[in-house]
Amino acid sequence: MSPADFAFYLLAGLTLLCGFLVVANPFSRSPVTSAMFLVLTIICLAGLFVLLHAFFLAAVQILVYAGAVMVLFLFVIMLLDLKEEDRRKFNRFGVGAGLASVAGLAGVLVLSVLKGRAAPGGINPSLEGSTSALGRVLFTEFVLPFEVVSLVLLVAMVGVILLSKKDLQ
Amino acid sequence: MKVGLEHYLVVSGLLFCLGVLGVILRRNLLVLYMSLELMLNAANLALVAFSRFNDHLNGQVMVFFIITVAAAEVAVGLALIVALYRKRQSAHVEDLASLKL
């Protein structure tokens, strides 16, 4: 097994483990623990992006997700100060039905992947997702969606300011 | 065994299922949002893998847009949660069931 393959298995296992600990941590049901494991999941995913030669996206993943989004999450968790999570009981029927449906979904997804044919370029992939290559595509072919996304961010920002104002006239 | 596209897709599918599991099982709105993030990240991983193994950069551009929209969604969603918490003093889905029939 080559070092890259070993890194893939290590990072994939860590990603799935940390992802599981986000949704169902047996030791703690506090949202803070979930957020911390989500940060670990995101960092492992950035490692997988590096293995796929998507270097710019790996950097953006760390900066935007692990940096900005998770800080926002933690800030809101600390602001709300939730304490009543632990004394709530799970609905047993709901848990059973949810587990069964998710297991079915996982089976369908994995089976469809394993039964599919390999991509034509899959033998010797040569794509490099460096900043300059991605930037060239982004500012030539995808310049209109790029501008639209900036508008989406502006609208989201204005919406958040309006939502968090105390008294709207 | 050499790592190929299907390995990444299996990891992405399982991560997506973990996100669905979180949305179904957890009752805390904040953890629900984190599960949504897990699902978006699973889709990102699949797109980057497709991009790499098809020798095309469009998948990575799509991931860039997904990250941007996810950031906007988190900002608006967390503002909504804070506004709801101010009114109801709770961030549990059972306590926010006023739209239920």
Boltz contact constraints between the chains, C-beta under 6 A:
constraints:
  - contact:
      token1: [A, 5]
      token2: [B, 3]
      max_distance: 6.0
  - contact:
      token1: [A, 8]
      token2: [B, 3]
      max_distance: 6.0
  - contact:
      token1: [A, 12]
      token2: [B, 11]
      max_distance: 6.0
  - contact:
      token1: [A, 16]
      token2: [B, 14]
      max_distance: 6.0
  - contact:
      token1: [A, 19]
      token2: [B, 15]
      max_distance: 6.0
  - contact:
      token1: [A, 19]
      token2: [B, 18]
      max_distance: 6.0
  - contact:
      token1: [A, 19]
      token2: [B, 38]
      max_distance: 6.0
  - contact:
      token1: [A, 20]
      token2: [B, 18]
      max_distance: 6.0
  - contact:
      token1: [A, 22]
      token2: [B, 34]
      max_distance: 6.0
  - contact:
      token1: [A, 23]
      token2: [B, 18]
      max_distance: 6.0
  - contact:
      token1: [A, 23]
      token2: [B, 21]
      max_distance: 6.0
  - contact:
      token1: [A, 23]
      token2: [B, 22]
      max_distance: 6.0
  - contact:
      token1: [A, 23]
      token2: [B, 35]
      max_distance: 6.0
  - contact:
      token1: [A, 31]
      token2: [B, 28]
      max_distance: 6.0
  - contact:
      token1: [A, 31]
      token2: [B, 30]
      max_distance: 6.0
  - contact:
      token1: [A, 31]
      token2: [B, 31]
      max_distance: 6.0
  - contact:
      token1: [A, 34]
      token2: [B, 31]
      max_distance: 6.0
  - contact:
      token1: [A, 34]
      token2: [B, 34]
      max_distance: 6.0
  - contact:
      token1: [A, 38]
      token2: [B, 34]
      max_distance: 6.0
  - contact:
      token1: [A, 45]
      token2: [B, 41]
      max_distance: 6.0
  - contact:
      token1: [A, 49]
      token2: [B, 48]
      max_distance: 6.0
  - contact:
      token1: [A, 52]
      token2: [B, 48]
      max_distance: 6.0
  - contact:
      token1: [A, 52]
      token2: [B, 52]
      max_distance: 6.0
  - contact:
      token1: [A, 54]
      token2: [B, 48]
      max_distance: 6.0
  - contact:
      token1: [A, 54]
      token2: [B, 60]
      max_distance: 6.0
  - contact:
      token1: [A, 57]
      token2: [B, 60]
      max_distance: 6.0
  - contact:
      token1: [A, 57]
      token2: [B, 63]
      max_distance: 6.0
  - contact:
      token1: [A, 64]
      token2: [B, 67]
      max_distance: 6.0
  - contact:
      token1: [A, 69]
      token2: [B, 71]
      max_distance: 6.0
  - contact:
      token1: [A, 69]
      token2: [B, 74]
      max_distance: 6.0
  - contact:
      token1: [A, 76]
      token2: [B, 78]
      max_distance: 6.0
  - contact:
      token1: [A, 77]
      token2: [B, 30]
      max_distance: 6.0
  - contact:
      token1: [A, 80]
      token2: [B, 85]
      max_distance: 6.0
  - contact:
      token1: [A, 80]
      token2: [B, 91]
      max_distance: 6.0
  - contact:
      token1: [A, 82]
      token2: [B, 91]
      max_distance: 6.0
  - contact:
      token1: [A, 85]
      token2: [B, 28]
      max_distance: 6.0
  - contact:
      token1: [A, 98]
      token2: [B, 24]
      max_distance: 6.0
  - contact:
      token1: [A, 98]
      token2: [B, 25]
      max_distance: 6.0
  - contact:
      token1: [A, 102]
      token2: [B, 17]
      max_distance: 6.0
  - contact:
      token1: [A, 102]
      token2: [B, 20]
      max_distance: 6.0
  - contact:
      token1: [A, 102]
      token2: [B, 21]
      max_distance: 6.0
  - contact:
      token1: [A, 105]
      token2: [B, 17]
      max_distance: 6.0
  - contact:
      token1: [A, 106]
      token2: [B, 17]
      max_distance: 6.0
  - contact:
      token1: [A, 109]
      token2: [B, 13]
      max_distance: 6.0
  - contact:
      token1: [A, 110]
      token2: [B, 10]
      max_distance: 6.0
  - contact:
      token1: [A, 110]
      token2: [B, 13]
      max_distance: 6.0
  - contact:
      token1: [A, 113]
      token2: [B, 6]
      max_distance: 6.0
  - contact:
      token1: [A, 113]
      token2: [B, 9]
      max_distance: 6.0
  - contact:
      token1: [A, 113]
      token2: [B, 10]
      max_distance: 6.0
  - contact:
      token1: [A, 119]
      token2: [B, 5]
      max_distance: 6.0
  - contact:
      token1: [A, 119]
      token2: [B, 53]
      max_distance: 6.0
  - contact:
      token1: [A, 119]
      token2: [B, 54]
      max_distance: 6.0
  - contact:
      token1: [A, 121]
      token2: [B, 53]
      max_distance: 6.0
  - contact:
      token1: [A, 121]
      token2: [B, 54]
      max_distance: 6.0
  - contact:
      token1: [A, 121]
      token2: [B, 55]
      max_distance: 6.0
  - contact:
      token1: [A, 122]
      token2: [B, 4]
      max_distance: 6.0
  - contact:
      token1: [A, 122]
      token2: [B, 5]
      max_distance: 6.0
  - contact:
      token1: [A, 122]
      token2: [B, 53]
      max_distance: 6.0
  - contact:
      token1: [A, 125]
      token2: [B, 52]
      max_distance: 6.0
  - contact:
      token1: [A, 125]
      token2: [B, 53]
      max_distance: 6.0
  - contact:
      token1: [A, 127]
      token2: [B, 52]
      max_distance: 6.0
  - contact:
      token1: [A, 127]
      token2: [B, 55]
      max_distance: 6.0
  - contact:
      token1: [A, 129]
      token2: [B, 60]
      max_distance: 6.0
  - contact:
      token1: [A, 134]
      token2: [B, 60]
      max_distance: 6.0
  - contact:
      token1: [A, 137]
      token2: [B, 57]
      max_distance: 6.0
  - contact:
      token1: [A, 137]
      token2: [B, 61]
      max_distance: 6.0
  - contact:
      token1: [A, 138]
      token2: [B, 61]
      max_distance: 6.0
  - contact:
      token1: [A, 142]
      token2: [B, 61]
      max_distance: 6.0
  - contact:
      token1: [A, 149]
      token2: [B, 65]
      max_distance: 6.0
  - contact:
      token1: [A, 149]
      token2: [B, 68]
      max_distance: 6.0
  - contact:
      token1: [A, 152]
      token2: [B, 72]
      max_distance: 6.0
  - contact:
      token1: [A, 153]
      token2: [B, 72]
      max_distance: 6.0
  - contact:
      token1: [A, 156]
      token2: [B, 72]
      max_distance: 6.0
  - contact:
      token1: [A, 156]
      token2: [B, 75]
      max_distance: 6.0
  - contact:
      token1: [A, 156]
      token2: [B, 76]
      max_distance: 6.0
  - contact:
      token1: [A, 159]
      token2: [B, 76]
      max_distance: 6.0
  - contact:
      token1: [A, 160]
      token2: [B, 75]
      max_distance: 6.0
  - contact:
      token1: [A, 160]
      token2: [B, 76]
      max_distance: 6.0
  - contact:
      token1: [A, 160]
      token2: [B, 79]
      max_distance: 6.0
  - contact:
      token1: [A, 163]
      token2: [B, 79]
      max_distance: 6.0
  - contact:
      token1: [A, 163]
      token2: [B, 83]
      max_distance: 6.0
  - contact:
      token1: [A, 164]
      token2: [B, 79]
      max_distance: 6.0
